[in-house]
């Protein structure tokens, strides 16, 4: 015989499956009354469902318990902007431009873009939305001398389209590094998650068709909203890892840390 918690979970899951991503199930008080249970029992079940990624809690006057959005695929084999891969999966892409400026280059950006210490970069910080819900926080930097007037362009869509249409630049390839990080208080507030929630940090250097770096970016994706996909080519029977370079391969590197 099912326990009260098991029965409560089944009823809530049935309502989740009958709803749509982003829909509000109700407040804690509403749900406790609807399911005829105590707030403490409800919280236990909701905590398990939240950990499983089926619901999420929003704090505030318009808050409550919401059905979680589906996950978005980020294909590592393609050099495309966020609006493109969101649109390809049926989402309505949105953007909030948080800040723009021309700034002195820092050490990391200087090395990534092969700039001089006296050079400047165009810096654009944006919040990306999928169906109106935050999905990523991105900070992109471009050599200022290579893209004069970039900040005067429309920056709410794909910057790659702006680079192609305005400057004739088509990305040739991108090197990306992926790390699991925890959200800071500011990042959590912007992305609509709790502080220290799991995020995926993708640090990217994009190159033009001549192999010149043109973009250095750091994208923070919500860990509950995205998964990564890549197609890796095999080397054939008898060919080891040292058999020579292959431009269509994917590699995973483990970052070691020394305890201090």
TALIN-V575112 format. One record per backbone hydrogen bond with DSSP energy under -1.0 kcal/mol. CO is the residue of the C=O (numbers start at 1). NH is the residue of the N-H. E is the energy in kcal/mol with one decimal. If there is no record, write none. Layout:
co;nh;e
CO;NH;E
CO;NH;E
//
This chain:
co;nh;e
3;7;-2.5
4;8;-2.5
5;9;-2.5
6;10;-2.2
7;11;-2.0
8;12;-2.2
9;13;-2.8
10;14;-2.2
11;15;-1.8
12;16;-2.3
13;17;-2.8
14;18;-1.4
20;23;-2.2
23;67;-2.9
26;65;-2.7
27;31;-2.7
28;32;-2.6
29;33;-2.1
30;34;-2.6
31;35;-2.6
32;37;-2.2
38;42;-2.2
39;43;-2.5
40;44;-1.6
41;45;-1.7
42;46;-2.9
43;47;-2.5
44;48;-1.6
45;49;-2.2
46;50;-2.6
47;51;-2.1
48;52;-1.5
49;54;-2.6
50;53;-1.2
54;68;-2.2
56;66;-2.8
58;64;-2.0
60;63;-1.6
64;58;-2.6
65;25;-3.0
65;26;-1.3
66;56;-2.3
67;22;-2.5
72;227;-2.3
74;229;-2.1
75;78;-1.3
81;85;-1.7
82;86;-2.1
83;87;-2.5
84;88;-2.1
86;91;-2.4
87;90;-1.7
92;131;-2.9
94;129;-2.9
96;127;-2.8
99;125;-2.8
101;123;-3.4
103;121;-2.8
106;110;-2.6
107;111;-2.2
108;112;-2.2
109;113;-2.7
110;115;-2.1
116;119;-2.0
119;105;-1.6
120;144;-2.2
121;103;-2.6
122;142;-2.0
123;101;-2.0
124;140;-2.7
125;98;-2.2
125;99;-1.6
126;138;-2.9
127;96;-2.5
128;135;-2.9
128;136;-1.3
129;94;-2.1
130;133;-1.6
133;130;-2.9
135;222;-2.3
136;128;-3.1
137;220;-3.1
138;126;-2.4
139;218;-2.2
140;124;-2.8
141;216;-2.4
142;122;-3.1
143;147;-1.1
147;150;-1.5
149;152;-1.4
150;153;-1.7
158;162;-1.4
159;163;-2.9
160;164;-2.0
161;165;-2.9
162;166;-2.8
163;167;-1.2
163;169;-2.3
164;168;-1.1
173;207;-3.0
175;205;-2.4
177;203;-2.8
179;201;-3.1
181;199;-2.9
183;196;-2.9
184;188;-2.8
185;189;-1.9
186;190;-2.0
187;191;-2.4
188;192;-1.2
188;193;-2.0
194;197;-1.9
197;183;-2.3
198;223;-2.0
199;181;-2.4
200;221;-2.9
201;179;-2.4
202;219;-2.7
203;177;-2.5
204;217;-2.6
205;175;-2.6
206;214;-3.2
206;215;-1.4
207;172;-3.3
207;173;-1.2
208;211;-2.0
212;208;-2.4
215;206;-2.1
216;141;-2.1
217;204;-2.6
218;139;-1.8
219;202;-3.0
220;137;-2.5
221;200;-2.6
222;225;-1.5
225;72;-3.0
227;74;-2.6
229;76;-3.2
236;239;-1.6
240;243;-1.5
248;233;-1.4
//
